[in-house]
Amino acid sequence: MIGRRIKQLREEKGYSLTKLANEAHISKSYLSTLESKAMTNPSLRILSQIALALETTLDDLIASEPLRRKKQPALSRKGC
């Protein structure tokens, strides 16, 4: 699941495996293995590096589909 999402985001950005691997400071073979689902438990550090390289958040990276963020009203201290 995470591998498909990484590949989807990588392709949307127009990045090759090599470019994303370089940007995320991981090996191309590691990224390829991750995308092919042969590896299912990448570390949080690796996921953070990939998210940063793809200019996205960890939430969006691990979501099965893009998150649609709702604007939340600012918290107020009225009535305190």
Protein Blocks (a to p, Z undefined) as FASTA:
>chain_A
ZZmmmmmmmmmnopafklmmmmnopafklmmmmmnopacbdcfklmmmmmmmnopafklm
mpmbdcdddddddddfehZZ
